[in-house]
Amino acid sequence: MTMSLDGFIADRSDQVGELFEWYEAGEITVPNPNETVTFRVDDAGAQVLGELTGRCGALVAGRHLFDIADGWGDQHPVGAPVVVVTHRPPTEAASRWPTTTFVDGVDAAITRARQIADGKDVVIASPTITQQALDLGLIDEVCVSLVPVLFGEGIPYFATLRDGHQLLEDPVVVQGHRALHLRYPVRRRDR
């Protein structure tokens, strides 16, 4: 997820504004299967995106993001099948998004995504799904591309966690142009 310095992934109108500037802040084109999306990033961004897309076997998203992105035309830029958490799949799902799976619930989505990923990483691309998966202990690592903008208000990446605060391990840091890429392993809670 790309996040503003004050913790938002979009403004109140679901607009990302300057958050995605780093996707166009360099000279290196990172290929992806979606012809409507172009990534022209710096060396650091290319490294981060290359690792993400190279290891991704499935992506989990919420219905809200899926609708905003119009299902990415059934070709998410990470190049992996998408699993959408929803209580009401679209009526035209099978014909319009044949490679997208719709499930009811975060636990079911992660389980299905792991089956699809077949040993590769499962990536979560929605704040609410991320929060719920953290609460369920289903996340191994939190990745954030932190960008130099303050929104002041908007849609937070992390809001209220059911069990309170979540400890993370020390970050792996990659400094890029217009983004600081952070990867935090999740510290497991004693159960």
N, C-alpha and C positions, 0 to 999 in steps of 0.2 A: 504494500500500500504506500502511496505517496501521501505525505502528511505535512501540513503547515507547522511552523515552529510552535504554535500554540495548540496543536493537537487536532486540527480539523482536516477531514478528507474531502470536504466540499462546503460550499456556503449553504445557507438555508434553502436556496432554490435548486439544490443539487448541481450547481455549476462548479467546476474545478478551477476556473480562473487560471492563475499563474502556477498552480501546482504542477502542471505537466510541462512547464517550460523546459525542464531538463531532458525531455524526450526529443527536443529539437535544438539542443544547445551544442551540438558537435558536428564533426565531419564523418563519423563512422556510421554507416547504415547497418542496422541489425535486422536481418531478414525475419519475416514472420509470415504465416500462411494467410493472413487477412490483408487483402490488397487495398483496403480502404484505410489502413493504419501504417504509418511510416515512423520508424525510430531512427533519428540522426543524432547520435549521442557522442560524448567524449570517450576516451579510453576506459575510464572507470565505469561509466554507464554501460558500455559495451560488455565489459567483464561481468557486471551484475546481471544484465539482461540475458547474456549468454548462459550463465550458470542457471538462472531461473528457468529459462525455456528448455535448456538441455536436460535438466533433471525433472521437469514437471511431467507427470503422467496423467494427472486429472486436476481440474480446477472446480472448487465449490463456490457458488455464489448464491446470494439471496434473490428472491423474485423481484424486489425493487430495483436492484442494479441490473438484473437481466432485462427488465422492461425498459429502463433508461437507455441501455446499450442496444436495444432491439435484438437481443440474443447474439450480438456480434456477428449477425449474418450466418450463424451456425459455424463460425470459424474464429474462436477467440485467438488473440494475438500470441498467447503462449503456445499455441499449437497442440493443445491437449483437449480431450473431451471435457465437457462442462456438466456438472451436476448442480441442479438448482433446487434449493429448499423452498417449498411452497405448499400451501394447503389447497391451492386451486391451480393446477397446471393449465396452460392455455389450451383452448379447444382445438387449435390447429397445430399443436405441438409435434405430432408425428410427421406431418407433411412439411411444415415450415422449418423445424429444427430437428431433423432426424438423428443427429449425433448427440443431442442433448438429452440428459436423463433428468426427470423431475421426481423428487421424493418429498415425503412429509416428515420433516424433522432433521435436526442437525446430526444426531448420532447416526441415523440411517444414511444421511448424505456422506458422512465421512467413511462409513463402512462401504458404501457402494463405490465411492471414489477410490478407496484403497484397492478394491477388486479391479477396477478399471486401470489404475496406475500400474498394477503388476510389479511392485517393488520400487517404482519411481516415486518421487515426491508428490504429495497432495498439497495444492496451494489453495488458500482461502482468500477470496477477493471481496469480502463484504464485512463491514464493521460489526453488524449485529451477529452474524454467523461466527465471526472471530471471537466475540465476547462469549457467546454460548459455548463454543468449542473450548475456550479457556476454562470456563466453569466446569465443563465435563472432563477436563484433563486430557483433551485430545490434541493438543498443540505441543510440538517439540521445539519450535523456534518462532520468534516474532521478527519479521523483517519490515523495516520502515525505510523509505527514502524520504529523508527530512529536508524540506526546501526552505529557502530564506524568504518567507512571507508570513505575515501575521494576518489572520482573517478576523480575529476579534470575536466572531461567533460563527456558528455553522453546525455541520454534522461531525461529531467527534468520532475519532477512530476508536477510542476506548471510553466507555461511559461507566456505568455501575456494573461491577462484577459481583455476582451472587455471593461469593465467599470472601469478599473484601479484596485486599491488595494481593497481587501476584508477584513473587520475586522472580527476577530474571538473572541469568549469569552475565558476566562481562561481555560487552559487545565485540563483534568483529566489525571493524570500521573501514569503509572504502570512501575516500574523499573524491568527489567528482565536481564537475562544473555545474552549478545550480542545484546540487543535491549532495547530501551526506548520506551514504547508504549504510544502514546499521542492521546487523543480524544478532539477535539476542537469544541464546538457548534458554528454554523455560526451565526454571528450577522446580523440580517435582516436589509436591507437598507430601508430607507423611500422612498416610491415611489410616 
